[in-house]
Amino acid sequence: MLITERHQLILKLLKEKGNVKIHELVELTNTSESTLRRDLDQLEKQNYLKRVHGGASLLHSKRDEPSVFEKITQNLEEKAKIAKYAAELILDGDCVYLDAGTTTYQMIKHLRQKDIVVITNGIDHLDALLENDICTYFIGGFVKKITKATVGRYAYESIKKYRFDKCFMGANAIHYNFGLTTPDPEEAQIKERAIFLSREAFVLADHTKFGEVSFSKFADLNQTKVITNEEGTITLGKYKEKTEIIIVRD
């Protein structure tokens, strides 16, 4: 079977199933595992798929943006561990930027530090911050219904007035070559500025975000540290060449 035919079959099966295992492709193409691994590596380099342990997964659409409701039900245990670890990095007296998002939201219940100030563009964050008696500043602007984040020109002008000890960001996608991305250019602009204004920047992302690429870049890998969970289906070794990867196990 020609290599182009194998690639077509691999991509066809991926579109049908979303995920494929090497042994399925062996049966489908009557080809050796070593050859199929080379095929998958080549297709990953061409951005048709992402490699996972034992097979491959279909890449998400670059403009695909799950709603808050959709995200809050995904990978709950992993997000909770990541959020707890991230909250413990904040020190007494810190000025902190909390990006809108479900994982950063979960940080709030773990904030017990004294005399901290939190700045956020996440509407859902406000009640939790105030209930926790945390001094809070809100970045005004246009409200995105799908993510409950404020974005746009007024949000950008507002955030420029602050300086942060640390910022904690969400990301839709993390890619070794293409950096940190999100579907909306306006939201990317706010994320980019928050990172620029922070002494330290952290991205909170579970393992599903690696190998993906969204529409709008907001940072290179070396501009942030990434807090994630341990997951056997991904290989983070090459990412550690460009940034600090903090793996939360407990």
C-alpha positions in Angstrom: 0.0 0.0 0.0 1.3 3.4 -0.9 2.1 5.9 1.9 -0.5 8.4 0.6 -3.1 5.7 0.7 -2.2 4.7 4.3 -2.4 8.4 5.3 -5.8 8.8 3.8 -7.1 5.7 5.6 -5.6 6.8 8.9 -7.2 10.3 8.6 -10.5 8.8 7.5 -10.6 6.5 10.6 -9.6 9.4 12.8 -12.4 11.6 11.6 -14.9 8.7 12.2 -13.6 7.8 15.7 -11.7 10.8 17.1 -9.0 8.4 18.5 -7.2 5.4 17.0 -4.8 2.8 18.3 -1.8 1.4 16.5 -3.3 -2.1 16.6 -6.4 -0.9 14.8 -4.3 0.7 12.0 -2.2 -2.5 11.7 -5.4 -4.4 11.0 -6.7 -1.7 8.7 -3.6 -1.3 6.5 -1.8 -4.6 7.0 1.3 -2.7 7.8 3.9 -3.0 10.6 3.7 -1.1 13.8 7.0 0.6 13.2 5.9 1.9 9.8 2.6 3.2 11.2 4.4 5.0 14.0 6.5 6.8 11.3 3.3 7.6 9.5 1.7 9.1 12.6 4.8 11.1 13.4 4.8 12.5 9.9 1.1 13.4 10.1 1.6 15.0 13.4 4.4 17.2 12.0 1.9 18.2 9.2 -0.6 19.1 11.9 -3.2 16.6 10.9 -3.3 14.8 14.3 -1.6 14.6 17.6 0.3 11.6 18.9 -0.8 9.9 22.2 0.5 6.8 23.9 -0.4 3.8 21.7 -2.0 5.8 18.9 -3.3 9.2 17.8 -6.1 11.7 18.4 -7.8 14.1 16.0 -7.0 17.8 16.5 -9.8 20.1 17.6 -10.9 22.9 15.3 -8.8 26.1 15.7 -12.0 28.1 16.3 -13.7 25.5 18.6 -14.4 27.2 21.9 -16.3 25.2 24.6 -18.7 27.1 26.8 -18.2 27.5 30.6 -20.8 24.8 31.1 -19.0 22.3 28.9 -15.6 23.0 30.4 -16.8 22.8 34.0 -17.8 19.1 33.5 -14.6 18.0 31.8 -11.6 16.5 33.7 -12.8 17.7 37.0 -10.4 15.7 39.2 -7.4 16.8 37.3 -8.5 20.5 37.3 -9.1 20.4 41.0 -5.6 19.2 41.8 -4.0 21.7 39.4 -6.0 24.5 40.9 -5.1 23.6 44.5 -1.4 23.4 43.7 -1.5 26.8 41.8 -3.3 28.5 44.8 -0.5 27.4 47.1 2.1 29.3 45.0 0.5 32.6 46.0 2.3 34.4 48.9 1.0 36.8 51.5 0.9 40.3 50.1 0.9 39.2 46.4 -1.0 41.1 43.7 -2.4 38.3 41.4 -4.2 38.2 38.1 -6.7 35.4 37.7 -7.7 34.7 34.1 -11.3 33.8 33.4 -11.8 30.0 33.2 -13.0 27.0 35.1 -9.6 25.9 36.5 -8.6 29.3 37.7 -12.0 29.6 39.3 -11.3 26.5 41.4 -8.2 28.2 42.8 -10.3 30.7 44.7 -11.6 28.3 47.4 -8.0 27.5 48.3 -6.9 31.1 48.8 -6.0 31.6 52.5 -3.1 34.0 52.1 -3.2 37.4 54.0 -3.5 40.8 52.4 -3.6 39.6 48.8 -5.1 41.5 45.9 -6.8 39.7 42.9 -7.5 41.3 39.5 -9.6 39.3 37.1 -11.6 39.4 33.9 -13.8 36.4 34.9 -17.3 37.3 35.8 -17.9 34.0 37.5 -14.9 34.7 39.8 -16.4 37.7 41.4 -18.9 36.2 43.9 -16.4 33.5 45.0 -13.6 36.1 45.6 -15.9 38.4 47.6 -17.3 35.6 49.6 -13.7 34.6 50.5 -13.2 38.2 51.6 -10.4 38.9 49.0 -9.7 42.4 47.8 -10.8 42.3 44.2 -10.5 44.5 41.1 -12.4 43.7 38.0 -11.3 44.4 34.4 -14.3 46.0 32.6 -15.1 45.6 29.0 -17.2 43.6 26.6 -18.6 40.5 28.2 -18.2 37.2 26.2 -21.2 35.1 26.9 -19.6 31.7 26.1 -16.6 32.1 28.4 -17.9 34.8 30.9 -14.8 36.8 30.3 -14.4 40.6 29.6 -12.4 41.4 26.5 -12.0 44.2 24.0 -10.6 47.7 23.9 -11.9 48.8 27.4 -10.6 45.6 29.0 -7.2 46.1 27.4 -7.0 49.7 28.5 -8.0 48.7 32.0 -5.5 45.9 32.5 -2.6 48.2 31.4 -3.0 50.1 34.6 -1.9 47.2 36.8 1.2 45.3 37.6 1.2 41.7 39.0 3.4 39.5 41.1 1.9 36.4 39.5 -0.7 35.6 36.9 -2.6 32.4 36.4 -3.9 31.8 32.9 -6.0 29.3 31.1 -5.2 28.0 27.6 -7.2 26.1 25.0 -4.1 24.7 23.4 -0.4 24.1 24.1 1.9 23.2 21.2 5.6 22.6 21.1 6.1 24.7 17.9 3.1 27.1 18.1 3.1 28.0 21.7 0.0 28.9 23.8 -3.2 29.6 21.9 -6.9 30.4 22.3 -9.8 30.7 19.8 -10.6 34.4 20.2 -8.1 37.1 19.2 -9.6 39.6 21.7 -9.2 37.2 24.6 -5.7 36.3 23.4 -4.8 40.1 23.6 -5.9 40.3 27.3 -4.0 37.1 28.1 -0.9 38.4 26.4 -0.9 41.7 28.2 -1.5 40.0 31.6 1.6 37.8 31.1 3.6 40.8 30.0 2.6 42.7 33.2 3.4 39.8 35.5 6.7 39.0 37.3 5.8 35.3 37.0 3.3 33.7 34.7 1.7 30.3 35.1 -0.6 28.4 32.7 -3.1 25.9 34.2 -3.9 23.1 31.7 -4.8 19.5 31.9 -3.1 16.9 29.6 -5.8 17.2 26.9 -4.5 20.7 25.9 -1.1 19.5 24.8 -0.5 19.0 21.1 -3.4 21.2 20.2 -3.4 24.5 18.3 -6.1 27.2 18.4 -6.6 30.3 16.3 -4.9 33.0 18.3 -1.5 32.9 19.9 -0.9 34.7 23.2 2.5 33.5 24.4 5.5 31.5 23.6 6.2 28.5 25.8 9.2 30.1 27.4 7.2 33.0 28.7 5.3 30.9 31.2 5.5 27.9 33.5 2.8 25.2 32.8 1.0 23.4 35.7 -0.6 20.2 34.5 -1.5 16.7 35.6 0.3 13.4 35.0 -1.1 11.4 32.2 0.3 8.4 30.4 -1.1 9.3 27.0 1.1 12.3 26.5 4.9 12.8 26.3 6.0 16.1 27.9 9.8 15.6 27.5 10.2 17.9 24.5 8.0 20.6 26.2 10.5 20.7 29.1 13.1 21.9 26.6 11.3 25.2 26.3 9.5 25.8 29.6 9.2 24.5 33.1 6.5 21.8 33.3 5.1 21.3 36.8 3.3 18.0 37.1 0.7 17.7 39.9 0.4 14.1 41.1 -1.6 14.4 44.3 
